[in-house]
Amino acid sequence: MPCRIASGGLALSVRNAHDRERQLLFMLCDTDLQRGEPNQPMRCSRLVSVALTMAAAMVLLAGARAADKPDGADIFKEKCSMCHGPDGKGMSALKTPDFTDPKWQASMTDDQIIDTIKNGKKDTPMPPFADKLSADEITAVKDYVRSLAPK
């Protein structure tokens, strides 16, 4: 039998090459499914505590990894869209570039885009963001601007 529930616990049975049954036990129960003996309360509570701690740590680590990388689209919407438009197509009244234009994309290197974000653009309304955004955030915005290129 591949799986059974007994006395509040779950036993998962697996047959190996020698046809011996092995069980993986989740001892969230009051009965030891392997031996048919009552569990010691401390053993069961420790297992539950360890399992919950490991699950919480995995969730926190996954969240920390996601939080480590800035979201270029979010930053663009917050800091850039008022002049460059929510879709990156620019605003003719402000003479901002259309980031979806293949010619504009081809005319700019990644370093030029980063430099413009960091230092602004002389004789235009484009302000510098070096003191407002981290290097990772600037790179994320550059990556987002690049993602607006037609595919």
Phi, psi and omega in degrees: 000124187286332184204138176213154177246131180214135176046045176080005180240175181231129176244126177250117184260139179227136177261130178269186184297334180267013176061027175265137181275133175236147182239137170257122187252139170250101189272069173257036191226180178254005181229135175280108185292337182281319185253346184074020181249153176297141175284152170283131184306323182294320181296315180293316181292325176296317179298315178298316180299315179296316181297316179293321178296317179295319179296316179297319179297320179295319178296315180296318179295319178297318178294321180294320178296318180293323181286337180295325184263117179293151180265107182300323180295317179295317180296317179302313180299321182283318190255336192244332190295336180295335177251328184261359180083151182295338181256003179078011182277358178080175178227119185299325180297328179264354182059040176270146185290157175267105183290349178270357181279120181302326179295318178296314181303317181290334184278348185243134172274164176300318180298323178294320178296313179300315180299320180293319178295314181295309192254358183075187180231120183301142178063025174223169176287356183293112181276161174283146178242009182301327181267359181248336182234145175285168178300320179294321178293320178297316178297321178296321177294316177302316179298320178295316178301318178296326181290346179281349178297142178297146182263000000 
